Amino acid sequence: MNWQKIGVVFIFLLMAVGGVGGVMLAGYTFIVRS
């Protein structure tokens, strides 16, 4: 499975659906994974 592609799609969906909350969650996920 291509985790990078899945991650990008997941973050995009979070931003589209959750707005600012999605962006914050995406940033948190990025920090945890890095």
C-alpha positions as CSV (number, residue, x, y, z in Angstrom):
1,M,0.0,0.0,0.0
2,N,1.2,3.5,-0.8
3,W,1.0,5.2,2.6
4,Q,2.2,8.6,1.2
5,K,-0.7,8.7,-1.2
6,I,-3.2,7.5,1.4
7,G,-1.9,10.2,3.8
8,V,-2.2,13.0,1.3
9,V,-5.8,11.9,0.4
10,F,-6.7,11.6,4.1
11,I,-5.3,15.1,4.9
12,F,-7.1,16.6,1.9
13,L,-10.4,15.0,3.1
14,L,-9.8,16.4,6.6
15,M,-9.3,19.9,5.3
16,A,-12.3,19.7,3.0
17,V,-14.7,18.3,5.6
18,G,-13.3,19.6,8.9
19,G,-12.0,23.0,7.7
20,V,-9.7,24.5,10.4
21,G,-10.2,21.5,12.6
22,G,-9.0,19.3,9.8
23,V,-5.9,21.4,9.2
24,M,-5.1,21.3,12.9
25,L,-5.5,17.5,13.0
26,A,-3.5,17.1,9.8
27,G,-0.6,19.1,11.4
28,Y,-0.8,17.0,14.6
29,T,-0.7,13.8,12.5
30,F,2.3,15.1,10.6
31,I,4.2,15.9,13.8
32,V,3.5,12.5,15.3
33,R,4.6,10.7,12.1
34,S,7.8,12.7,11.6
